Amino acid sequence: MHEHAMPYKKIVFVCVNQRPPGERVCCAGGGGVVLYAKLKNMIKERGLRGRIRVSKAGCLDRCEDGPNIMVFPDNVWYSHVAEADLEPLVMRLVESLRAEGQLPRNYGG
């Protein structure tokens, strides 16, 4: 096993868990897959791919609060996320990176 420093400044986990019809609700059924794809594209378009990783998550066991997104190492949990929430979420990530000195103050993405 090799240990390394974290290659990303932020990792955003988007729940995309899918359950069969008739079972407990799931984030995929509430739009988690679409949120994941859009958020991943937004990060790429803003040139943040080396700093922010958008990853799929399996069940986070907060299904009734979904779709759910977690941000690490910030230890922030977003629930009931809608497409309209993605732009403010990205802006929070950018501001957090700026505050941590990971982005130039004049970054315009």
N, C-alpha and C positions, 0 to 999 in steps of 0.2 A: 504494500500500500504506500502511496506517495501523498504527502500532505502539501497543500498549496494555499496561498492566499486566495481569497475570494476574487474571481476575475471580473465581477460586476459590482457596481456600487449599490444597485437596488435589484431585487428580484420580485416580480409581481406575479403572484399565483392566481390564476383565474379558474374557478371550478367549472369543469365541463362534464361532470359526472352524469351519466345517462342511466336511467332505470327503465325496466319494462313498464308498459302501460298498466295502470291499476295499482302500482306500488306507491310508496312514499314519493312525494314531489322530488324533483331533481333540478339542479342548476342548468343542465343542458336544456331541459324542457322550458325553462324560464328565460332562455336567451343567452346562456353562458358561452356557448360555442361562437355565437355571433360577436359577443363582447370580446372574447379572446382574439378573434381574427381582426377586428377593428382596432383594438388596442395595440396589437403587435404591429399592424401597419402604421399606426400613428407614431409609434416609437421609431420605426424605420424611417419614415418620412422626415422626421425631425433630426435625423442623424445621431440618435441616442443609443444605437444598438450595442456599442461597446461598453456602455455605462449601465443601461437598464435591460434586464432580461425579462421577457414576458413568457411565462411557462404555464402549461396546462396543469391543473391539479385534479386529482380524483376527489372523491367525496370528502368534504370538510366537516360533515356531520352537523351542519347548521342549515339544512335543506330548506326548511320553512322560511328562512330569512334570505334566501337566494334571489338572484344570483349573488355569489359571494366572491370577493377579491381580497387577498392578503398582500401586504407589502413588507418585505424584509430588507434590511435589518430594522426598519422603522417600527415593526410590531404594531402595524395598523391594519384593522379589519374593516372592510366596506361591505355592507349588506344591502339588499334590495337595489342593486346597481342596475341602472338603465343606460341606454346608449347616450342619452344627454349628459350623463355623469362622467363620461370618458374624458372630454376636453378639460373640465376642472380637475380631474384626477391627474392627467398628464401635467397640467400646470403646477399642481402641488408637488409632483415628482421633480419637475424642473427647478422650482423654487428651493426644494430641499437640497438638491445637488448644488445649486448656487451657494446656499448657506453653508454647505460643507466644504466649499472651495473646489468642487469637482467640475464646475462649469464656469466659464468666464462670465463676468457681470453683464457683458454685452451680448450674450448668447440670445439669439432671436427666435429660436425654434419653438 
